Every structure is written in structure tokens, then in C-alpha cells.
Amino acid sequence: MAIEVVSASMMTSDSTAHIARCVGGDRWVVSWLPGRTLSGQQAVTAMTIASSVTGRDPSEAEWVMLDGLALALGLTAREAVGMVATEKHDLRRPGPRPRSLE
């Protein structure tokens, strides 16, 4: 499990399709946490969680570790794992362009 900083503005992992993208300064958005802006350290934590649980059930020891990580995001491990599994926001593509009223 490796988290890679692709550029100063994106983090990826070889273990998950989830990504983190910098939106300016030390503010990051993570694909499995829609609507939240995180610090850089919190983004690393979120990517670590996503990389740790992709495609398998965590062991009891891993649940304990995940609880500690998720706490830094204001979540429980079970909440975080559920969100990693269900949220599928693609932050690689730019959003829709605003339309003119004219």
C-alpha cells in the first residue's frame, strides 16, 4: 500500500481508485468524503484508510487502527469503511461548466 503524491495538487494510491486533490493552500478534497475540505494531514489519513480497506474485510487489529485514523476525520472506522465502499466521486474530471443565462 503506497500513497503517492502525483503532483503538489493530487494524491493517489496503488490500492484504491480514490484520490485526494488540493483545492488551494493546505485544503484538500477526498473522493470518498464529498462536501468536506481537509488539511493535508487529514487527506493523507483519508487516503490511508481507503488504501487499507479496498476489496477486503479488515482484521480485528486493523479495525482498532482504523478507529484511530477515522477519529482524526470525525468518523468511526465503520463509518469510514462504509463511505470508502459506497462513495464514487471522480475528482480527476473537472466539474460541469457553468451555463450562461443568455
Backbone as CSV, one residue per row, in Angstrom:
resi,resn,N_x,N_y,N_z,CA_x,CA_y,CA_z,C_x,C_y,C_z
1,MET,0.852,-1.169,0.000,0.000,0.000,0.000,0.895,1.229,0.000
2,ALA,0.839,1.972,-1.073,1.628,3.188,-1.161,0.735,4.339,-1.585
3,ILE,0.860,5.446,-0.880,0.153,6.658,-1.265,1.165,7.534,-1.966
4,GLU,0.814,7.960,-3.155,1.742,8.729,-3.970,1.196,10.140,-4.162
5,VAL,2.057,11.110,-3.955,1.694,12.486,-4.279,2.085,12.676,-5.740
6,VAL,1.081,12.673,-6.625,1.309,12.749,-8.056,1.888,14.102,-8.434
7,SER,1.384,15.123,-7.826,1.898,16.481,-8.008,1.588,17.208,-6.711
8,ALA,1.875,18.464,-6.658,1.563,19.221,-5.445,0.059,19.332,-5.251
9,SER,-0.709,18.833,-6.221,-2.151,19.012,-6.136,-2.958,17.716,-6.135
10,MET,-2.313,16.524,-6.108,-3.081,15.289,-6.134,-2.356,14.154,-5.424
11,MET,-3.126,13.336,-4.670,-2.614,12.110,-4.051,-3.396,10.933,-4.602
12,THR,-2.686,9.847,-4.911,-3.321,8.615,-5.356,-2.723,7.449,-4.583
13,SER,-3.266,6.271,-4.812,-2.755,5.065,-4.184,-2.835,3.928,-5.181
14,ASP,-1.895,2.990,-5.084,-1.947,1.817,-5.950,-2.976,0.804,-5.457
15,SER,-3.590,1.046,-4.288,-4.538,0.110,-3.685,-5.996,0.519,-3.830
16,THR,-6.261,1.730,-4.299,-7.639,2.218,-4.381,-7.775,3.200,-5.534
17,ALA,-8.990,3.322,-6.025,-9.270,4.319,-7.068,-9.535,5.696,-6.466
18,HIS,-9.698,5.774,-5.149,-9.952,7.068,-4.513,-8.716,7.959,-4.615
19,ILE,-8.980,9.264,-4.687,-7.889,10.237,-4.780,-8.173,11.406,-3.842
20,ALA,-7.138,12.184,-3.592,-7.265,13.455,-2.882,-6.714,14.533,-3.805
21,ARG,-7.400,15.671,-3.822,-6.975,16.762,-4.703,-6.899,18.048,-3.894
22,CYS,-5.808,18.773,-4.068,-5.621,20.057,-3.384,-6.486,21.111,-4.068
23,VAL,-7.188,21.894,-3.244,-8.037,22.946,-3.790,-7.509,24.331,-3.422
24,GLY,-6.271,24.376,-2.936,-5.633,25.641,-2.614,-5.088,25.655,-1.204
25,GLY,-3.890,26.163,-1.065,-3.252,26.187,0.250,-3.101,24.773,0.779
26,ASP,-3.447,24.580,2.025,-3.412,23.246,2.625,-4.833,22.718,2.768
27,ARG,-5.648,22.916,1.734,-7.032,22.440,1.737,-7.175,21.371,0.660
28,TRP,-7.716,20.229,1.064,-7.831,19.070,0.185,-9.248,18.527,0.201
29,VAL,-9.674,17.969,-0.933,-10.915,17.205,-1.010,-10.542,15.771,-1.353
30,VAL,-11.288,14.832,-0.780,-11.026,13.403,-0.969,-12.271,12.783,-1.585
31,SER,-12.082,11.918,-2.558,-13.204,11.392,-3.333,-14.239,10.657,-2.500
32,TRP,-13.866,10.056,-1.393,-14.870,9.341,-0.594,-15.460,10.187,0.524
33,LEU,-15.080,11.452,0.610,-15.624,12.373,1.609,-16.211,13.614,0.929
34,PRO,-17.284,13.436,0.158,-17.838,14.579,-0.582,-18.330,15.673,0.359
35,GLY,-18.090,16.909,-0.048,-18.567,18.040,0.717,-17.683,18.450,1.884
36,ARG,-16.562,17.772,2.060,-15.656,18.117,3.163,-14.332,18.611,2.609
37,THR,-13.757,19.586,3.285,-12.423,20.077,2.963,-11.524,19.712,4.133
38,LEU,-10.395,19.086,3.833,-9.488,18.578,4.849,-8.140,19.269,4.778
39,SER,-7.372,19.145,5.850,-5.971,19.583,5.824,-5.171,18.533,5.053
40,GLY,-3.949,18.845,4.728,-3.087,17.883,4.041,-2.897,16.609,4.849
41,GLN,-2.686,16.737,6.165,-2.511,15.556,7.007,-3.785,14.721,7.064
42,GLN,-4.931,15.373,7.145,-6.194,14.637,7.143,-6.406,13.927,5.805
43,ALA,-5.983,14.544,4.704,-6.102,13.906,3.392,-5.235,12.650,3.325
44,VAL,-4.027,12.717,3.878,-3.172,11.526,3.937,-3.852,10.445,4.769
45,THR,-4.448,10.828,5.887,-5.165,9.884,6.736,-6.324,9.247,5.977
46,ALA,-7.096,10.065,5.260,-8.229,9.548,4.488,-7.757,8.586,3.400
47,MET,-6.672,8.922,2.735,-6.142,8.029,1.695,-5.593,6.739,2.310
48,THR,-5.016,6.825,3.499,-4.521,5.634,4.192,-5.686,4.705,4.520
49,ILE,-6.781,5.272,4.993,-7.965,4.458,5.281,-8.459,3.777,4.006
50,ALA,-8.621,4.542,2.938,-9.122,3.979,1.675,-8.201,2.882,1.153
51,SER,-6.906,3.085,1.280,-5.939,2.097,0.792,-5.931,0.837,1.645
52,SER,-6.286,0.977,2.914,-6.230,-0.154,3.841,-7.398,-1.109,3.706
53,VAL,-8.516,-0.661,3.179,-9.728,-1.489,3.221,-10.282,-1.869,1.864
54,THR,-9.655,-1.479,0.803,-10.199,-1.738,-0.514,-10.213,-3.232,-0.828
55,GLY,-11.416,-3.747,-1.053,-11.566,-5.115,-1.537,-11.483,-6.225,-0.502
56,ARG,-11.449,-5.881,0.796,-11.380,-6.957,1.789,-11.898,-6.465,3.130
57,ASP,-12.205,-7.429,4.000,-12.658,-7.090,5.347,-11.456,-6.949,6.264
58,PRO,-11.402,-5.884,7.042,-10.276,-5.696,7.968,-10.292,-6.729,9.105
59,SER,-9.119,-7.048,9.597,-8.990,-7.914,10.772,-9.357,-7.105,12.012
60,GLU,-9.482,-7.760,13.153,-9.792,-7.048,14.395,-8.720,-6.007,14.726
61,ALA,-7.457,-6.373,14.535,-6.362,-5.424,14.798,-6.449,-4.225,13.853
62,GLU,-6.827,-4.479,12.599,-6.963,-3.377,11.642,-8.132,-2.465,12.010
63,TRP,-9.226,-3.028,12.561,-10.344,-2.191,12.990,-9.897,-1.215,14.068
64,VAL,-9.045,-1.678,14.974,-8.542,-0.806,16.041,-7.722,0.330,15.437
65,MET,-6.830,-0.010,14.500,-6.019,1.009,13.828,-6.900,1.974,13.048
66,LEU,-7.900,1.439,12.335,-8.800,2.277,11.547,-9.631,3.207,12.431
67,ASP,-10.018,2.739,13.613,-10.745,3.614,14.539,-9.905,4.830,14.904
68,GLY,-8.623,4.619,15.153,-7.735,5.733,15.479,-7.583,6.704,14.324
69,LEU,-7.441,6.171,13.110,-7.316,7.038,11.935,-8.613,7.795,11.671
70,ALA,-9.732,7.087,11.723,-11.027,7.700,11.421,-11.370,8.803,12.423
71,LEU,-10.938,8.643,13.651,-11.196,9.660,14.677,-10.642,11.018,14.252
72,ALA,-9.501,11.022,13.570,-8.902,12.279,13.093,-9.777,12.961,12.045
73,LEU,-10.728,12.206,11.482,-11.647,12.761,10.485,-13.045,12.966,11.058
74,GLY,-13.203,12.717,12.365,-14.506,12.865,12.993,-15.461,11.735,12.674
75,LEU,-14.913,10.562,12.361,-15.712,9.401,11.985,-15.333,8.203,12.841
76,THR,-16.164,7.171,12.795,-15.768,5.873,13.337,-15.174,5.072,12.190
77,ALA,-14.482,4.015,12.514,-13.907,3.159,11.472,-15.003,2.590,10.582
78,ARG,-16.104,2.158,11.175,-17.195,1.563,10.382,-17.825,2.595,9.442
79,GLU,-17.977,3.829,9.905,-18.485,4.885,9.022,-17.529,5.106,7.852
80,ALA,-16.235,5.215,8.156,-15.236,5.465,7.118,-15.200,4.332,6.105
81,VAL,-15.180,3.091,6.575,-15.126,1.939,5.667,-16.377,1.898,4.790
82,GLY,-17.529,2.194,5.374,-18.758,2.236,4.585,-18.708,3.301,3.504
83,MET,-18.174,4.466,3.838,-18.080,5.549,2.858,-17.075,5.218,1.762
84,VAL,-15.952,4.616,2.129,-14.966,4.217,1.121,-15.612,3.270,0.114
85,ALA,-16.448,2.369,0.599,-17.084,1.375,-0.269,-18.190,1.961,-1.139
86,THR,-18.875,3.006,-0.666,-20.051,3.484,-1.399,-19.847,4.772,-2.179
87,GLU,-18.974,5.644,-1.744,-18.783,6.929,-2.433,-17.894,6.742,-3.653
88,LYS,-18.337,7.247,-4.786,-17.609,7.057,-6.047,-17.437,8.369,-6.806
89,HIS,-17.012,9.412,-6.132,-16.850,10.710,-6.782,-15.536,10.754,-7.547
90,ASP,-15.608,11.119,-8.825,-14.424,11.190,-9.672,-13.873,12.607,-9.653
91,LEU,-12.823,12.811,-8.872,-12.229,14.143,-8.761,-11.209,14.416,-9.859
92,ARG,-10.961,13.446,-10.723,-9.995,13.659,-11.807,-10.583,14.511,-12.916
93,ARG,-11.899,14.394,-13.102,-12.553,15.161,-14.162,-12.978,16.519,-13.635
94,PRO,-12.837,17.555,-14.415,-13.339,18.854,-13.969,-14.862,18.823,-13.925
95,GLY,-15.430,19.653,-13.078,-16.877,19.728,-12.955,-17.506,20.334,-14.194
96,PRO,-18.834,20.312,-14.265,-19.506,20.896,-15.431,-19.266,22.402,-15.489
97,ARG,-19.204,22.900,-16.689,-19.006,24.334,-16.878,-20.307,25.072,-16.599
98,PRO,-20.221,26.206,-15.935,-21.445,26.966,-15.687,-22.050,27.448,-17.009
99,ARG,-23.354,27.420,-17.078,-24.034,27.886,-18.309,-24.439,29.348,-18.168
100,SER,-24.399,30.017,-19.260,-24.835,31.408,-19.286,-26.355,31.465,-19.362
101,LEU,-26.928,32.481,-18.777,-28.374,32.653,-18.859,-28.806,33.284,-20.170
102,GLU,-27.869,33.701,-20.953,-28.200,34.372,-22.220,-28.191,33.413,-23.351
